Amino acid sequence: MLVMINSILSAVLSAEEYAGNLLKSLEIFWKGLLAIFIVICLIIGATYALKRTIERLEARKAAEADAEAEAEAEAADAEER
């Protein structure tokens, strides 16, 4: 049975066609892998940028809260005098 399938395939496709089909397949394969890699890098970059932005906003809020608390403490000290 296997011999019959091989003889049919060899009659239909020559060795050059096998090689040509393989090269086409490999070309599609590496382009797909490259596209996946680029998308993953973009997702990682966006996540990193979002994390940095959130950290900066939280730090700014904390600094403003500290400054406000310090100003209130100074105002309370001034009232006591």
C-alpha positions as CSV (number, residue, x, y, z in Angstrom):
1,M,0.0,0.0,0.0
2,L,2.8,2.4,1.0
3,V,4.6,1.6,-2.2
4,M,1.6,2.4,-4.3
5,I,1.1,5.8,-2.5
6,N,4.8,6.7,-3.0
7,S,4.6,5.8,-6.7
8,I,1.5,8.0,-7.1
9,L,3.1,10.9,-5.3
10,S,6.3,10.6,-7.2
11,A,4.4,10.6,-10.5
12,V,2.4,13.7,-9.4
13,L,5.2,15.7,-7.8
14,S,8.9,15.7,-8.7
15,A,11.7,16.3,-6.3
16,E,12.0,19.9,-7.5
17,E,8.4,20.5,-6.7
18,Y,8.8,18.9,-3.2
19,A,11.8,21.3,-2.6
20,G,9.8,24.3,-4.0
21,N,6.8,23.5,-1.8
22,L,9.1,23.1,1.3
23,L,10.8,26.4,0.7
24,K,7.4,28.2,0.3
25,S,6.2,26.6,3.5
26,L,9.4,27.7,5.4
27,E,9.0,31.2,4.0
28,I,5.4,31.4,5.4
29,F,6.6,29.8,8.6
30,W,9.3,32.3,9.4
31,K,7.1,35.3,8.5
32,G,4.5,34.0,10.9
33,L,7.0,33.5,13.7
34,L,8.4,37.0,13.2
35,A,4.9,38.5,13.3
36,I,4.1,36.6,16.6
37,F,7.4,37.8,18.0
38,I,6.7,41.4,17.1
39,V,3.3,41.3,18.6
40,I,4.6,39.8,21.8
41,C,7.3,42.6,22.0
42,L,4.6,45.3,21.5
43,I,2.5,43.8,24.3
44,I,5.5,43.7,26.6
45,G,6.4,47.3,25.7
46,A,2.9,48.6,26.3
47,T,2.6,46.8,29.6
48,Y,6.0,48.2,30.7
49,A,5.0,51.8,29.7
50,L,1.7,51.5,31.5
51,K,3.4,50.2,34.6
52,R,5.9,53.1,34.6
53,T,3.1,55.7,34.1
54,I,1.0,54.3,37.0
55,E,4.1,54.3,39.3
56,R,4.8,57.9,38.4
57,L,1.2,59.0,39.0
58,E,1.2,57.2,42.3
59,A,4.5,58.8,43.4
60,R,3.1,62.2,42.4
61,K,-0.1,61.7,44.4
62,A,2.0,60.5,47.4
63,A,4.2,63.6,47.2
64,E,1.2,65.9,47.0
65,A,-0.4,64.2,50.0
66,D,2.8,64.5,52.0
67,A,3.1,68.2,51.1
68,E,-0.5,68.8,52.0
69,A,-0.1,67.0,55.4
70,E,3.0,69.0,56.1
71,A,1.2,72.3,55.3
72,E,-1.6,71.3,57.6
73,A,0.8,70.5,60.3
74,E,2.6,73.9,59.9
75,A,-0.8,75.7,60.0
76,A,-1.8,73.8,63.2
77,D,1.6,74.8,64.8
78,A,1.1,78.4,63.7
79,E,-2.4,78.5,65.3
80,E,-1.1,77.1,68.6
81,R,1.4,79.9,68.9
